[in-house]
Amino acid sequence: MAEKIVLAYSGGLDTSVAAHWLRVQRGYEVHCLTIDLGNLGDIEGIRERGQQAGAAAVDIVDGKEDFLRYFVFPALQAGVVYEGRYPLATALGRPLIAKLLVDKAREIGATAVAHGCTGKGNDQVRLDVGVQTLAPDLKIVGTTREHSVSRPEALEYAAANGINVRQSKESPYSTDENLWGRSVEAGILEDPWVEPPADVYLWTKPLDQTPTKPVVVEIRFEEGIPVALDGERLGPVELVQRLSNLGGEHGIGRIDMVENRLVGIKSREIYESPAAVILLEAHANLEQLTLTKQQVRFKNLVAQEYADLVYNGLWFTSHHRDLAQYVVSTQRHVTGDVRVRLWHGTTTVIGRRADRSLYMQSLATYEKEGDLFDQSHAQGFIKLHGLQAQVQAQAQMLLEPGQDLLRLAAPSE
Ligand code: ARG
């Protein structure tokens, strides 16, 4: 009897060819697994091509809610953004895909899993490390890594083997989409000097087509998790989808960057992540109201580390679990509302309030009335705060004699 393999299946040209190849060339009984993390296209077409490729089964699993609840929202609470800009949509989807591949393999008694990631990217690392961590006994076949075919070859192979792939549906770019964002690379984008052509963007309007009037949304967070828009409680999928559509309409969430892949390659990437950009900004503003200075600072350090581990495929690790427990603990009082204005590609927080805010108007006020801050305390505090600087300047001299104090921070001449 043929051994069973579970293939992470997008239903596109490459994985359809891969399904056929695994069966005919490698002798596997192929079980295609398609995981819907949002924006899954033509489900009938996916099933049909899987069958045409000779798969024993094509399963389509709805992973949207789990994706947001267990991967995206923890990342939002942590405030993770890779290299200052990328909200990690693709990276956050991979550990869930790895887990579902393993679950399926266990369910049907498969001995292997397969994916079509190239050998140059991060996604192969994330899937492999995930599978290898959760199920070290499973063999991993990277169909593109082991048997790379050009696009024309793939089309020819599909046609010769009765797999119906309409070429028009295939984009000139390599793309990945889920509810948290859309990633686009390759094609003409490989030249970082070239402005992305209009057809790169599918979710976000160009600025010359966005509404002339801004829109204001009120987002409610409970313990760092978004739960309502404009007073209406929504489930995670509905909430993120609505914000994504609204943000896209106003041209929000376009990111054009060169990033450092784990495998050492710099690559030019385009992202569309309207919901992520809006929610990250709103969430950070609510934390500004509810966390102390030390908490915000330390949390930023944790966010860097957290972003790296998500990017580098180390989701299923104790290090991640430990960081996540810290983050969850910080979110206990991150409950409140943020008012955000969306307009011509910008997200501006215009108001925030929290149930347990640390902001005290009675301390901050410049009005006489109701002022609880005793200004006479300031002098002594400043004396001590500046003591080291004063002592050092006297004992060690800040500059050489004759040097110009104005040039303290300038390069020496
Ligand atoms: N560079 C991004 C990342 O590593 C996006 C990868 C996009 N993946 C794709 N198959 N097009 O997370």
Residues whose N, C-alpha, C, O or C-beta is under 5 A from the ligand:
A	BS01	LIG	T90 A91 N122 S174 T175 D176 S183 E269
